[in-house]
Amino acid sequence: MLRLHPEPGFYLDMGANSAIDLSNTFALDRRGWRGVAVDPFPADFGSTAANRTCAVVAAAVSGAGGMEVRFVRPVNNTAIGGILDTLDTHKNAALAAAGTRIVKLRTLGIRELLAGRSADGSLPGNLPSVPRHIDYLSLDVEGQEATILEAWPFDMHSIGLITVEHNYEEPKRRRIREVLLHNGFHYAHHVDVDDWYVNDTLYGHHAATSEPLTRPGTAAVGDVQSAWVQARKHVLSIAHYVLLMSLAVVIMTGGVALGGRWRARLMP
């Protein structure tokens, strides 16, 4: 993200869970970004250690608002939790975890979140202001990703870069790709269970990368890429050295054997 957008921007972190652990936006706060973190049960955002500067919305966001849903509440603020009907891959693990609770929540629609108010007044007061352009969207809501993107008003709120969790679930992953390609994005890369999409209008296809990346966390993406490139160069240098030494041994061994044969022939 920082390679494409080095100056401070605005992010929307949906399914933020923890303020620090496995956070895609913790490092952005440290670099002067503004943002909104959304999670039904946000963890540690008010702690001194986290020192997060973003606004926090405690809500279960979906494509449509005002729906009553059963929500698997994480145990001890682990990352496994979500709307029961769409939890998919992690459902069995989440339900089997000791102490897991299923609670009833009312959803906040993505359009309501972006507009800054809940239509049915289920959330008190005004929601944090979201600008018309979002530089980075982190979308990890355990099964609701496609539904949210299909309801997203791209004509009113543009996005620069998106990382979206898919968990290799079909047809969800295909639905995500179809809606983003249709709205001017291109698929850039995938990191573990996340796909990366870049806005063609803002960054173009040159932003796509074939370099292996690690899952974004507290480290900046640009820093991770740089470290990986340096490590690869180091490995290649070692490989070249080993190859040259092997060739030298072969040449020397061959030279000794050849010299021996010539000496045997020249000796009376």
DRENDO-828127 format. One record per residue (C-alpha): residue in one letter; x, y, z. Coordinates in pm, 1 decimal, padded with zeros to 6 digits, m for minus. Layout:
<recs>
<rec><aa>a</aa><c1>X</c1><c2>Y</c2><c3>Z</c3></rec>
...
</recs>
This chain:
<recs>
<rec><aa>m</aa><c1>00000.0</c1><c2>00000.0</c2><c3>00000.0</c3></rec>
<rec><aa>l</aa><c1>00272.7</c1><c2>00244.5</c2><c3>00095.7</c3></rec>
<rec><aa>r</aa><c1>00455.7</c1><c2>00177.1</c2><c3>m00232.3</c3></rec>
<rec><aa>l</aa><c1>00149.1</c1><c2>00289.1</c2><c3>m00428.2</c3></rec>
<rec><aa>h</aa><c1>00047.0</c1><c2>00563.0</c2><c3>m00185.7</c3></rec>
<rec><aa>p</aa><c1>00349.7</c1><c2>00683.7</c2><c3>00016.2</c3></rec>
<rec><aa>e</aa><c1>00177.7</c1><c2>00994.7</c2><c3>00154.6</c3></rec>
<rec><aa>p</aa><c1>m00085.3</c1><c2>00967.0</c2><c3>00433.5</c3></rec>
<rec><aa>g</aa><c1>m00431.7</c1><c2>00879.4</c2><c3>00307.4</c3></rec>
<rec><aa>f</aa><c1>m00761.0</c1><c2>00736.5</c2><c3>00431.0</c3></rec>
<rec><aa>y</aa><c1>m00844.7</c1><c2>00372.1</c2><c3>00499.3</c3></rec>
<rec><aa>l</aa><c1>m01152.1</c1><c2>00170.4</c2><c3>00587.6</c3></rec>
<rec><aa>d</aa><c1>m01073.0</c1><c2>m00145.3</c2><c3>00786.9</c3></rec>
<rec><aa>m</aa><c1>m01376.5</c1><c2>m00375.1</c2><c3>00788.2</c3></rec>
<rec><aa>g</aa><c1>m01350.3</c1><c2>m00674.4</c2><c3>01017.1</c3></rec>
<rec><aa>a</aa><c1>m01070.0</c1><c2>m00504.8</c2><c3>01208.1</c3></rec>
<rec><aa>n</aa><c1>m01100.0</c1><c2>m00730.1</c2><c3>01515.8</c3></rec>
<rec><aa>s</aa><c1>m00782.7</c1><c2>m00636.5</c2><c3>01705.8</c3></rec>
<rec><aa>a</aa><c1>m00613.0</c1><c2>m00298.8</c2><c3>01713.7</c3></rec>
<rec><aa>i</aa><c1>m00271.0</c1><c2>m00464.9</c2><c3>01687.8</c3></rec>
<rec><aa>d</aa><c1>m00275.3</c1><c2>m00841.6</c2><c3>01625.2</c3></rec>
<rec><aa>l</aa><c1>m00294.5</c1><c2>m00929.3</c2><c3>01252.4</c3></rec>
<rec><aa>s</aa><c1>m00399.0</c1><c2>m00571.4</c2><c3>01181.6</c3></rec>
<rec><aa>n</aa><c1>m00371.6</c1><c2>m00450.2</c2><c3>00821.8</c3></rec>
<rec><aa>t</aa><c1>m00391.0</c1><c2>m00085.2</c2><c3>00929.9</c3></rec>
<rec><aa>f</aa><c1>m00191.3</c1><c2>m00056.0</c2><c3>01251.8</c3></rec>
<rec><aa>a</aa><c1>00118.9</c1><c2>00057.1</c2><c3>01059.0</c3></rec>
<rec><aa>l</aa><c1>m00085.1</c1><c2>00312.6</c2><c3>00862.2</c3></rec>
<rec><aa>d</aa><c1>m00190.0</c1><c2>00491.5</c2><c3>01181.4</c3></rec>
<rec><aa>r</aa><c1>00177.8</c1><c2>00516.0</c2><c3>01272.1</c3></rec>
<rec><aa>r</aa><c1>00244.8</c1><c2>00686.4</c2><c3>00939.1</c3></rec>
<rec><aa>g</aa><c1>m00019.1</c1><c2>00955.3</c2><c3>00977.2</c3></rec>
<rec><aa>w</aa><c1>m00314.1</c1><c2>00798.1</c2><c3>00798.1</c3></rec>
<rec><aa>r</aa><c1>m00674.6</c1><c2>00864.1</c2><c3>00896.0</c3></rec>
<rec><aa>g</aa><c1>m00929.7</c1><c2>00587.7</c2><c3>00895.9</c3></rec>
<rec><aa>v</aa><c1>m01230.1</c1><c2>00401.5</c2><c3>01030.0</c3></rec>
<rec><aa>a</aa><c1>m01210.7</c1><c2>00054.1</c2><c3>01183.3</c3></rec>
<rec><aa>v</aa><c1>m01531.0</c1><c2>m00151.9</c2><c3>01186.9</c3></rec>
<rec><aa>d</aa><c1>m01599.9</c1><c2>m00464.5</c2><c3>01391.7</c3></rec>
<rec><aa>p</aa><c1>m01893.5</c1><c2>m00582.7</c2><c3>01607.3</c3></rec>
<rec><aa>f</aa><c1>m01651.4</c1><c2>m00653.1</c2><c3>01891.0</c3></rec>
<rec><aa>p</aa><c1>m01339.0</c1><c2>m00439.7</c2><c3>01841.3</c3></rec>
<rec><aa>a</aa><c1>m01050.5</c1><c2>m00534.3</c2><c3>02068.9</c3></rec>
<rec><aa>d</aa><c1>m00784.7</c1><c2>m00312.7</c2><c3>02229.8</c3></rec>
<rec><aa>f</aa><c1>m00856.1</c1><c2>m00001.2</c2><c3>02025.2</c3></rec>
<rec><aa>g</aa><c1>m00870.9</c1><c2>00209.3</c2><c3>02338.4</c3></rec>
<rec><aa>s</aa><c1>m00551.6</c1><c2>00070.9</c2><c3>02489.0</c3></rec>
<rec><aa>t</aa><c1>m00245.4</c1><c2>00286.1</c2><c3>02545.8</c3></rec>
<rec><aa>a</aa><c1>m00027.2</c1><c2>00024.7</c2><c3>02378.1</c3></rec>
<rec><aa>a</aa><c1>m00229.3</c1><c2>00037.9</c2><c3>02057.6</c3></rec>
<rec><aa>n</aa><c1>m00256.9</c1><c2>00416.2</c2><c3>02050.9</c3></rec>
<rec><aa>r</aa><c1>m00483.5</c1><c2>00394.7</c2><c3>01747.1</c3></rec>
<rec><aa>t</aa><c1>m00589.6</c1><c2>00725.0</c2><c3>01592.6</c3></rec>
<rec><aa>c</aa><c1>m00875.4</c1><c2>00590.2</c2><c3>01378.9</c3></rec>
<rec><aa>a</aa><c1>m01246.5</c1><c2>00615.0</c2><c3>01451.9</c3></rec>
<rec><aa>v</aa><c1>m01410.2</c1><c2>00288.5</c2><c3>01559.0</c3></rec>
<rec><aa>v</aa><c1>m01757.6</c1><c2>00160.8</c2><c3>01465.9</c3></rec>
<rec><aa>a</aa><c1>m01886.5</c1><c2>m00137.5</c2><c3>01664.2</c3></rec>
<rec><aa>a</aa><c1>m02125.6</c1><c2>m00290.7</c2><c3>01411.1</c3></rec>
<rec><aa>a</aa><c1>m02182.5</c1><c2>m00596.3</c2><c3>01193.4</c3></rec>
<rec><aa>v</aa><c1>m02174.7</c1><c2>m00461.9</c2><c3>00837.6</c3></rec>
<rec><aa>s</aa><c1>m02348.0</c1><c2>m00638.7</c2><c3>00550.1</c3></rec>
<rec><aa>g</aa><c1>m02483.1</c1><c2>m00557.5</c2><c3>00206.9</c3></rec>
<rec><aa>a</aa><c1>m02816.1</c1><c2>m00456.0</c2><c3>00357.5</c3></rec>
<rec><aa>g</aa><c1>m02891.0</c1><c2>m00292.1</c2><c3>00689.7</c3></rec>
<rec><aa>g</aa><c1>m03155.8</c1><c2>m00362.3</c2><c3>00949.4</c3></rec>
<rec><aa>m</aa><c1>m03136.5</c1><c2>m00742.4</c2><c3>00927.2</c3></rec>
<rec><aa>e</aa><c1>m03136.1</c1><c2>m00941.7</c2><c3>01249.7</c3></rec>
<rec><aa>v</aa><c1>m02860.9</c1><c2>m01202.9</c2><c3>01229.8</c3></rec>
<rec><aa>r</aa><c1>m02703.0</c1><c2>m01462.2</c2><c3>01454.1</c3></rec>
<rec><aa>f</aa><c1>m02340.8</c1><c2>m01369.8</c2><c3>01509.0</c3></rec>
<rec><aa>v</aa><c1>m02067.9</c1><c2>m01602.0</c2><c3>01636.7</c3></rec>
<rec><aa>r</aa><c1>m01887.4</c1><c2>m01392.1</c2><c3>01894.1</c3></rec>
<rec><aa>p</aa><c1>m01513.4</c1><c2>m01464.9</c2><c3>01908.6</c3></rec>
<rec><aa>v</aa><c1>m01364.7</c1><c2>m01625.1</c2><c3>02216.3</c3></rec>
<rec><aa>n</aa><c1>m01113.0</c1><c2>m01400.7</c2><c3>02391.7</c3></rec>
<rec><aa>n</aa><c1>m01120.8</c1><c2>m01168.3</c2><c3>02089.8</c3></rec>
<rec><aa>t</aa><c1>m00976.9</c1><c2>m01425.8</c2><c3>01850.5</c3></rec>
<rec><aa>a</aa><c1>m01010.4</c1><c2>m01356.8</c2><c3>01478.9</c3></rec>
<rec><aa>i</aa><c1>m01272.6</c1><c2>m01628.2</c2><c3>01419.0</c3></rec>
<rec><aa>g</aa><c1>m01619.9</c1><c2>m01483.5</c2><c3>01430.0</c3></rec>
<rec><aa>g</aa><c1>m01890.4</c1><c2>m01364.4</c2><c3>01196.2</c3></rec>
<rec><aa>i</aa><c1>m02249.5</c1><c2>m01395.2</c2><c3>01080.9</c3></rec>
<rec><aa>l</aa><c1>m02337.9</c1><c2>m01759.3</c2><c3>01137.1</c3></rec>
<rec><aa>d</aa><c1>m02509.9</c1><c2>m01817.1</c2><c3>00802.4</c3></rec>
<rec><aa>t</aa><c1>m02206.7</c1><c2>m01701.9</c2><c3>00600.6</c3></rec>
<rec><aa>l</aa><c1>m01916.8</c1><c2>m01800.6</c2><c3>00825.2</c3></rec>
<rec><aa>d</aa><c1>m01831.6</c1><c2>m02093.9</c2><c3>00594.4</c3></rec>
<rec><aa>t</aa><c1>m01469.1</c1><c2>m02206.7</c2><c3>00630.5</c3></rec>
<rec><aa>h</aa><c1>m01427.5</c1><c2>m02117.5</c2><c3>00996.9</c3></rec>
<rec><aa>k</aa><c1>m01776.8</c1><c2>m02213.1</c2><c3>01113.5</c3></rec>
<rec><aa>n</aa><c1>m01690.9</c1><c2>m02551.8</c2><c3>01263.6</c3></rec>
<rec><aa>a</aa><c1>m01377.7</c1><c2>m02423.0</c2><c3>01436.1</c3></rec>
<rec><aa>a</aa><c1>m01558.5</c1><c2>m02119.7</c2><c3>01573.7</c3></rec>
<rec><aa>l</aa><c1>m01852.3</c1><c2>m02320.4</c2><c3>01705.8</c3></rec>
<rec><aa>a</aa><c1>m01624.7</c1><c2>m02584.2</c2><c3>01857.6</c3></rec>
<rec><aa>a</aa><c1>m01416.2</c1><c2>m02330.8</c2><c3>02050.9</c3></rec>
<rec><aa>a</aa><c1>m01478.5</c1><c2>m02332.7</c2><c3>02423.8</c3></rec>
<rec><aa>g</aa><c1>m01686.3</c1><c2>m02041.3</c2><c3>02543.2</c3></rec>
<rec><aa>t</aa><c1>m01811.8</c1><c2>m01936.0</c2><c3>02199.5</c3></rec>
<rec><aa>r</aa><c1>m02139.9</c1><c2>m01748.2</c2><c3>02218.0</c3></rec>
<rec><aa>i</aa><c1>m02399.0</c1><c2>m01683.7</c2><c3>01950.4</c3></rec>
<rec><aa>v</aa><c1>m02556.3</c1><c2>m01340.5</c2><c3>01986.1</c3></rec>
<rec><aa>k</aa><c1>m02823.2</c1><c2>m01159.8</c2><c3>01789.2</c3></rec>
<rec><aa>l</aa><c1>m02717.5</c1><c2>m00841.6</c2><c3>01611.9</c3></rec>
<rec><aa>r</aa><c1>m02877.6</c1><c2>m00601.2</c2><c3>01366.5</c3></rec>
<rec><aa>t</aa><c1>m02670.3</c1><c2>m00535.1</c2><c3>01056.6</c3></rec>
<rec><aa>l</aa><c1>m02548.5</c1><c2>m00199.0</c2><c3>00936.9</c3></rec>
<rec><aa>g</aa><c1>m02566.6</c1><c2>m00171.9</c2><c3>00557.5</c3></rec>
<rec><aa>i</aa><c1>m02252.7</c1><c2>m00071.6</c2><c3>00371.3</c3></rec>
<rec><aa>r</aa><c1>m02432.9</c1><c2>00225.1</c2><c3>00217.0</c3></rec>
<rec><aa>e</aa><c1>m02540.2</c1><c2>00338.2</c2><c3>00564.2</c3></rec>
<rec><aa>l</aa><c1>m02183.7</c1><c2>00316.6</c2><c3>00689.6</c3></rec>
<rec><aa>l</aa><c1>m02053.6</c1><c2>00521.4</c2><c3>00397.8</c3></rec>
<rec><aa>a</aa><c1>m02335.6</c1><c2>00774.4</c2><c3>00432.1</c3></rec>
<rec><aa>g</aa><c1>m02260.4</c1><c2>00818.9</c2><c3>00800.2</c3></rec>
<rec><aa>r</aa><c1>m02593.8</c1><c2>00714.4</c2><c3>00948.9</c3></rec>
<rec><aa>s</aa><c1>m02799.9</c1><c2>00402.3</c2><c3>01011.2</c3></rec>
<rec><aa>a</aa><c1>m03139.0</c1><c2>00414.3</c2><c3>00843.4</c3></rec>
<rec><aa>d</aa><c1>m03326.4</c1><c2>00259.4</c2><c3>01135.3</c3></rec>
<rec><aa>g</aa><c1>m03144.4</c1><c2>00452.0</c2><c3>01406.2</c3></rec>
<rec><aa>s</aa><c1>m03005.4</c1><c2>00133.4</c2><c3>01559.4</c3></rec>
<rec><aa>l</aa><c1>m02670.3</c1><c2>00305.2</c2><c3>01611.2</c3></rec>
<rec><aa>p</aa><c1>m02688.6</c1><c2>00621.1</c2><c3>01823.6</c3></rec>
<rec><aa>g</aa><c1>m02569.0</c1><c2>00948.2</c2><c3>01679.2</c3></rec>
<rec><aa>n</aa><c1>m02383.3</c1><c2>01004.8</c2><c3>01356.1</c3></rec>
<rec><aa>l</aa><c1>m02126.4</c1><c2>00756.6</c2><c3>01229.0</c3></rec>
<rec><aa>p</aa><c1>m01772.4</c1><c2>00871.7</c2><c3>01145.6</c3></rec>
<rec><aa>s</aa><c1>m01739.1</c1><c2>01062.8</c2><c3>00821.3</c3></rec>
<rec><aa>v</aa><c1>m01609.0</c1><c2>00858.3</c2><c3>00527.8</c3></rec>
<rec><aa>p</aa><c1>m01467.7</c1><c2>01060.3</c2><c3>00233.9</c3></rec>
<rec><aa>r</aa><c1>m01574.2</c1><c2>01003.5</c2><c3>m00125.9</c3></rec>
<rec><aa>h</aa><c1>m01237.3</c1><c2>00846.2</c2><c3>m00198.8</c3></rec>
<rec><aa>i</aa><c1>m01091.5</c1><c2>00567.7</c2><c3>00017.5</c3></rec>
<rec><aa>d</aa><c1>m00724.6</c1><c2>00501.7</c2><c3>m00049.9</c3></rec>
<rec><aa>y</aa><c1>m00721.8</c1><c2>00155.2</c2><c3>00107.7</c3></rec>
<rec><aa>l</aa><c1>m01002.2</c1><c2>m00088.3</c2><c3>00191.2</c3></rec>
<rec><aa>s</aa><c1>m00924.1</c1><c2>m00392.5</c2><c3>00405.6</c3></rec>
<rec><aa>l</aa><c1>m01219.3</c1><c2>m00632.1</c2><c3>00383.9</c3></rec>
<rec><aa>d</aa><c1>m01211.8</c1><c2>m00937.5</c2><c3>00612.3</c3></rec>
<rec><aa>v</aa><c1>m01562.7</c1><c2>m01010.1</c2><c3>00739.1</c3></rec>
<rec><aa>e</aa><c1>m01573.0</c1><c2>m01389.9</c2><c3>00728.6</c3></rec>
<rec><aa>g</aa><c1>m01817.2</c1><c2>m01457.8</c2><c3>00446.5</c3></rec>
<rec><aa>q</aa><c1>m01981.9</c1><c2>m01117.9</c2><c3>00383.7</c3></rec>
<rec><aa>e</aa><c1>m01712.8</c1><c2>m00985.5</c2><c3>00148.2</c3></rec>
<rec><aa>a</aa><c1>m01895.0</c1><c2>m01050.3</c2><c3>m00180.7</c3></rec>
<rec><aa>t</aa><c1>m02227.4</c1><c2>m00924.3</c2><c3>m00046.1</c3></rec>
<rec><aa>i</aa><c1>m02071.3</c1><c2>m00598.3</c2><c3>00070.4</c3></rec>
<rec><aa>l</aa><c1>m01886.1</c1><c2>m00534.1</c2><c3>m00255.9</c3></rec>
<rec><aa>e</aa><c1>m02195.8</c1><c2>m00612.2</c2><c3>m00463.8</c3></rec>
<rec><aa>a</aa><c1>m02383.2</c1><c2>m00343.4</c2><c3>m00268.8</c3></rec>
<rec><aa>w</aa><c1>m02095.1</c1><c2>m00091.3</c2><c3>m00272.2</c3></rec>
<rec><aa>p</aa><c1>m02180.5</c1><c2>00243.7</c2><c3>m00441.7</c3></rec>
<rec><aa>f</aa><c1>m01867.0</c1><c2>00274.6</c2><c3>m00654.6</c3></rec>
<rec><aa>d</aa><c1>m02009.4</c1><c2>00583.0</c2><c3>m00824.4</c3></rec>
<rec><aa>m</aa><c1>m02016.2</c1><c2>00762.8</c2><c3>m00488.7</c3></rec>
<rec><aa>h</aa><c1>m01717.3</c1><c2>00615.1</c2><c3>m00302.2</c3></rec>
<rec><aa>s</aa><c1>m01409.3</c1><c2>00520.2</c2><c3>m00503.2</c3></rec>
<rec><aa>i</aa><c1>m01128.6</c1><c2>00299.6</c2><c3>m00372.3</c3></rec>
<rec><aa>g</aa><c1>m00758.4</c1><c2>00287.6</c2><c3>m00460.1</c3></rec>
<rec><aa>l</aa><c1>m00641.6</c1><c2>m00051.6</c2><c3>m00329.8</c3></rec>
<rec><aa>i</aa><c1>m00843.1</c1><c2>m00341.2</c2><c3>m00185.4</c3></rec>
<rec><aa>t</aa><c1>m00727.8</c1><c2>m00646.9</c2><c3>00004.7</c3></rec>
<rec><aa>v</aa><c1>m01016.4</c1><c2>m00890.3</c2><c3>00043.9</c3></rec>
<rec><aa>e</aa><c1>m01026.7</c1><c2>m01226.2</c2><c3>00217.1</c3></rec>
<rec><aa>h</aa><c1>m01165.6</c1><c2>m01516.7</c2><c3>00014.5</c3></rec>
<rec><aa>n</aa><c1>m01055.0</c1><c2>m01831.3</c2><c3>00203.8</c3></rec>
<rec><aa>y</aa><c1>m01056.2</c1><c2>m02007.7</c2><c3>m00135.3</c3></rec>
<rec><aa>e</aa><c1>m01435.1</c1><c2>m02033.5</c2><c3>m00109.0</c3></rec>
<rec><aa>e</aa><c1>m01636.1</c1><c2>m02055.2</c2><c3>m00428.5</c3></rec>
<rec><aa>p</aa><c1>m01847.3</c1><c2>m01904.2</c2><c3>m00567.0</c3></rec>
<rec><aa>k</aa><c1>m01763.1</c1><c2>m01620.2</c2><c3>m00325.4</c3></rec>
<rec><aa>r</aa><c1>m01416.4</c1><c2>m01560.2</c2><c3>m00467.2</c3></rec>
<rec><aa>r</aa><c1>m01548.6</c1><c2>m01551.0</c2><c3>m00823.2</c3></rec>
<rec><aa>r</aa><c1>m01825.4</c1><c2>m01307.1</c2><c3>m00724.1</c3></rec>
<rec><aa>i</aa><c1>m01568.3</c1><c2>m01077.3</c2><c3>m00563.9</c3></rec>
<rec><aa>r</aa><c1>m01353.7</c1><c2>m01079.5</c2><c3>m00875.2</c3></rec>
<rec><aa>e</aa><c1>m01645.2</c1><c2>m01020.7</c2><c3>m01111.3</c3></rec>
<rec><aa>v</aa><c1>m01778.1</c1><c2>m00715.9</c2><c3>m00926.9</c3></rec>
<rec><aa>l</aa><c1>m01433.5</c1><c2>m00557.1</c2><c3>m00893.0</c3></rec>
<rec><aa>l</aa><c1>m01327.8</c1><c2>m00616.5</c2><c3>m01254.2</c3></rec>
<rec><aa>h</aa><c1>m01661.0</c1><c2>m00469.9</c2><c3>m01363.4</c3></rec>
<rec><aa>n</aa><c1>m01592.9</c1><c2>m00157.0</c2><c3>m01157.4</c3></rec>
<rec><aa>g</aa><c1>m01249.4</c1><c2>m00074.9</c2><c3>m01295.2</c3></rec>
<rec><aa>f</aa><c1>m01011.0</c1><c2>m00281.3</c2><c3>m01083.4</c3></rec>
<rec><aa>h</aa><c1>m00757.7</c1><c2>m00539.8</c2><c3>m01185.5</c3></rec>
<rec><aa>y</aa><c1>m00642.0</c1><c2>m00839.3</c2><c3>m00988.7</c3></rec>
<rec><aa>a</aa><c1>m00284.4</c1><c2>m00770.7</c2><c3>m00877.1</c3></rec>
<rec><aa>h</aa><c1>m00181.3</c1><c2>m01056.0</c2><c3>m00651.2</c3></rec>
<rec><aa>h</aa><c1>m00286.8</c1><c2>m01285.8</c2><c3>m00370.6</c3></rec>
<rec><aa>v</aa><c1>m00129.2</c1><c2>m01327.7</c2><c3>m00029.1</c3></rec>
<rec><aa>d</aa><c1>m00239.9</c1><c2>m01643.0</c2><c3>00149.2</c3></rec>
<rec><aa>v</aa><c1>m00621.7</c1><c2>m01612.0</c2><c3>00171.5</c3></rec>
<rec><aa>d</aa><c1>m00636.1</c1><c2>m01247.6</c2><c3>00056.5</c3></rec>
<rec><aa>d</aa><c1>m00668.9</c1><c2>m01117.3</c2><c3>m00299.6</c3></rec>
<rec><aa>w</aa><c1>m00531.6</c1><c2>m00774.3</c2><c3>m00391.5</c3></rec>
<rec><aa>y</aa><c1>m00710.3</c1><c2>m00545.5</c2><c3>m00638.0</c3></rec>
<rec><aa>v</aa><c1>m00585.9</c1><c2>m00212.7</c2><c3>m00772.5</c3></rec>
<rec><aa>n</aa><c1>m00789.4</c1><c2>00070.0</c2><c3>m00924.8</c3></rec>
<rec><aa>d</aa><c1>m00686.9</c1><c2>00098.5</c2><c3>m01292.7</c3></rec>
<rec><aa>t</aa><c1>m00787.7</c1><c2>00463.9</c2><c3>m01317.4</c3></rec>
<rec><aa>l</aa><c1>m00560.8</c1><c2>00568.4</c2><c3>m01031.3</c3></rec>
<rec><aa>y</aa><c1>m00265.2</c1><c2>00331.5</c2><c3>m01061.9</c3></rec>
<rec><aa>g</aa><c1>m00294.3</c1><c2>00140.5</c2><c3>m01390.0</c3></rec>
<rec><aa>h</aa><c1>m00173.2</c1><c2>m00212.1</c2><c3>m01465.8</c3></rec>
<rec><aa>h</aa><c1>00186.9</c1><c2>m00117.9</c2><c3>m01391.1</c3></rec>
<rec><aa>a</aa><c1>00096.6</c1><c2>m00148.4</c2><c3>m01022.5</c3></rec>
<rec><aa>a</aa><c1>00051.3</c1><c2>m00524.3</c2><c3>m01051.6</c3></rec>
<rec><aa>t</aa><c1>00334.0</c1><c2>m00721.2</c2><c3>m00899.1</c3></rec>
<rec><aa>s</aa><c1>00461.3</c1><c2>m01072.2</c2><c3>m00946.5</c3></rec>
<rec><aa>e</aa><c1>00683.5</c1><c2>m01054.4</c2><c3>m00639.4</c3></rec>
<rec><aa>p</aa><c1>00585.0</c1><c2>m01293.7</c2><c3>m00358.6</c3></rec>
<rec><aa>l</aa><c1>00443.0</c1><c2>m01092.9</c2><c3>m00070.7</c3></rec>
<rec><aa>t</aa><c1>00360.0</c1><c2>m01178.1</c2><c3>00286.9</c3></rec>
<rec><aa>r</aa><c1>00020.9</c1><c2>m01120.0</c2><c3>00445.4</c3></rec>
<rec><aa>p</aa><c1>m00005.9</c1><c2>m00751.1</c2><c3>00538.8</c3></rec>
<rec><aa>g</aa><c1>00024.7</c1><c2>m00702.9</c2><c3>00911.9</c3></rec>
<rec><aa>t</aa><c1>00194.9</c1><c2>m00455.1</c2><c3>01134.7</c3></rec>
<rec><aa>a</aa><c1>00479.0</c1><c2>m00424.5</c2><c3>00883.7</c3></rec>
<rec><aa>a</aa><c1>00440.2</c1><c2>m00190.0</c2><c3>00588.3</c3></rec>
<rec><aa>v</aa><c1>00390.9</c1><c2>m00368.8</c2><c3>00258.5</c3></rec>
<rec><aa>g</aa><c1>00674.6</c1><c2>m00175.0</c2><c3>00094.3</c3></rec>
<rec><aa>d</aa><c1>00909.5</c1><c2>m00272.8</c2><c3>00376.8</c3></rec>
<rec><aa>v</aa><c1>00816.5</c1><c2>m00639.3</c2><c3>00338.8</c3></rec>
<rec><aa>q</aa><c1>00875.3</c1><c2>m00629.8</c2><c3>m00035.8</c3></rec>
<rec><aa>s</aa><c1>01213.7</c1><c2>m00461.4</c2><c3>00006.4</c3></rec>
<rec><aa>a</aa><c1>01323.7</c1><c2>m00716.5</c2><c3>00265.3</c3></rec>
<rec><aa>w</aa><c1>01214.6</c1><c2>m01003.0</c2><c3>00042.7</c3></rec>
<rec><aa>v</aa><c1>01400.7</c1><c2>m00865.9</c2><c3>m00259.4</c3></rec>
<rec><aa>q</aa><c1>01719.3</c1><c2>m00823.4</c2><c3>m00055.7</c3></rec>
<rec><aa>a</aa><c1>01686.4</c1><c2>m01177.2</c2><c3>00082.6</c3></rec>
<rec><aa>r</aa><c1>01638.7</c1><c2>m01314.2</c2><c3>m00269.3</c3></rec>
<rec><aa>k</aa><c1>01950.2</c1><c2>m01135.4</c2><c3>m00392.5</c3></rec>
<rec><aa>h</aa><c1>02145.1</c1><c2>m01278.1</c2><c3>m00100.9</c3></rec>
<rec><aa>v</aa><c1>02025.3</c1><c2>m01632.3</c2><c3>m00174.2</c3></rec>
<rec><aa>l</aa><c1>02110.8</c1><c2>m01594.2</c2><c3>m00542.1</c3></rec>
<rec><aa>s</aa><c1>02459.3</c1><c2>m01470.7</c2><c3>m00455.4</c3></rec>
<rec><aa>i</aa><c1>02516.8</c1><c2>m01776.8</c2><c3>m00237.9</c3></rec>
<rec><aa>a</aa><c1>02383.6</c1><c2>m02002.3</c2><c3>m00514.3</c3></rec>
<rec><aa>h</aa><c1>02615.6</c1><c2>m01843.5</c2><c3>m00768.8</c3></rec>
<rec><aa>y</aa><c1>02911.0</c1><c2>m01888.3</c2><c3>m00533.8</c3></rec>
<rec><aa>v</aa><c1>02828.4</c1><c2>m02254.8</c2><c3>m00475.6</c3></rec>
<rec><aa>l</aa><c1>02790.0</c1><c2>m02310.1</c2><c3>m00849.9</c3></rec>
<rec><aa>l</aa><c1>03124.1</c1><c2>m02145.7</c2><c3>m00928.6</c3></rec>
<rec><aa>m</aa><c1>03300.1</c1><c2>m02345.5</c2><c3>m00658.1</c3></rec>
<rec><aa>s</aa><c1>03145.4</c1><c2>m02666.3</c2><c3>m00791.5</c3></rec>
<rec><aa>l</aa><c1>03263.0</c1><c2>m02583.8</c2><c3>m01142.2</c3></rec>
<rec><aa>a</aa><c1>03608.2</c1><c2>m02506.5</c2><c3>m01009.2</c3></rec>
<rec><aa>v</aa><c1>03624.6</c1><c2>m02842.6</c2><c3>m00835.2</c3></rec>
<rec><aa>v</aa><c1>03511.6</c1><c2>m03018.9</c2><c3>m01152.7</c3></rec>
<rec><aa>i</aa><c1>03767.9</c1><c2>m02833.0</c2><c3>m01361.2</c3></rec>
<rec><aa>m</aa><c1>04046.1</c1><c2>m02895.9</c2><c3>m01112.0</c3></rec>
<rec><aa>t</aa><c1>03953.0</c1><c2>m03262.2</c2><c3>m01075.5</c3></rec>
<rec><aa>g</aa><c1>03932.2</c1><c2>m03300.8</c2><c3>m01450.6</c3></rec>
<rec><aa>g</aa><c1>04264.4</c1><c2>m03120.4</c2><c3>m01492.6</c3></rec>
<rec><aa>v</aa><c1>04437.4</c1><c2>m03347.1</c2><c3>m01243.7</c3></rec>
<rec><aa>a</aa><c1>04300.6</c1><c2>m03658.8</c2><c3>m01411.0</c3></rec>
<rec><aa>l</aa><c1>04390.5</c1><c2>m03529.7</c2><c3>m01757.3</c3></rec>
<rec><aa>g</aa><c1>04738.5</c1><c2>m03437.5</c2><c3>m01643.1</c3></rec>
<rec><aa>g</aa><c1>04781.3</c1><c2>m03784.4</c2><c3>m01499.0</c3></rec>
<rec><aa>r</aa><c1>04681.9</c1><c2>m03945.7</c2><c3>m01827.5</c3></rec>
<rec><aa>w</aa><c1>04927.7</c1><c2>m03728.5</c2><c3>m02024.9</c3></rec>
<rec><aa>r</aa><c1>05206.8</c1><c2>m03806.1</c2><c3>m01783.0</c3></rec>
<rec><aa>a</aa><c1>05132.1</c1><c2>m04178.6</c2><c3>m01814.9</c3></rec>
<rec><aa>r</aa><c1>05154.3</c1><c2>m04151.0</c2><c3>m02193.2</c3></rec>
<rec><aa>l</aa><c1>05479.2</c1><c2>m03951.6</c2><c3>m02191.1</c3></rec>
<rec><aa>m</aa><c1>05658.0</c1><c2>m04172.3</c2><c3>m01945.4</c3></rec>
<rec><aa>p</aa><c1>05882.9</c1><c2>m04439.2</c2><c3>m02110.0</c3></rec>
</recs>
